[in-house]
Amino acid sequence: MLTFDVRFIKTVCDDTGHEHRACQAAFAIEATSLSDAVRRAETEFCRQKHVHDWTIFADAVEFRSPTGVSRAWLADAAN
């Protein structure tokens, strides 16, 4: 199995209107594929927050593959 870093991100505005990205939760997930890792992270996030939909607390899921250095967006609640 591979280990994927999965983060749940929320974009928030400060008192001057500037947007900032805030990490709501981060997980190191062991899985056989990226899609499986994200699914497991979503399940764990919802379990910890006691919700059925992770988009209540986060706008996007960000992930890093074991061999990749760059980040990519998997899901964006705005779409």
N, C-alpha and C positions, 0 to 999 in steps of 0.2 A: 504494500500500500504506500501511497504517497501522502505527504502532509501539505495541505493548502492553508494559507492564511486568508481568513474571510473576515471582513469588517463591515459593520452596518453604519452608514453615514447619514447624518441629518444636517441640512443646511439651515443655519439660523442667522438672524440679523442682530447686530448689536444696536446700542442706543443711537448710533449715528447713521444707521441704515446700511452699513457694510455687511456683506454676507461672509460667514465663516463656516467651514465644514467641521462638524463635531462628531467624533466617533462615539456611537451609542453602545457598541459592544464589539469585541474582537475574539475570534476563535482560531485555534490551530486544529484543523480537522483532518483526520486520517481517512482517506477514501481512495477508491480505484479510479475515479474520474473527477473532473472539475464539476460537472453537473451534480454528481453525487455529493461532493463536498459542500456545495452551496445549499443543496436540499437539506443536508444534515445540520448545517449552520442555521438555516431558517427555522428548522424544527427546534433546535436548542434555544435560539433567541426567543421564540414564542413561548417555550416552556418556562424560561427564566422570567419573562415579563408577564406571564399569565394572560396571554392574548392569543388570538387565532390568526391575526394578520400582522406581520412585522412592519408593514408600511404605516402603522399607527405611530411608531417611534422613529422610523428612519425613512429617508428618501431614496436611498440607493444601497446596493450591495457592491462592495469593492473586494476584489480577490487578487491574490498573488499565487501563481503556480510555483511549484518547487524549483523549477529551472529558470523561470522568468523573473526579470527584475522590474519590468514596467508593470504598472497597474492598469486594469481595464474595468470598465463598467459592465456589470452584468444586468442589472435591473435598475430602472429609474421610474419611480412612482409617477413622475410627471408625464410620462408617455402614455 
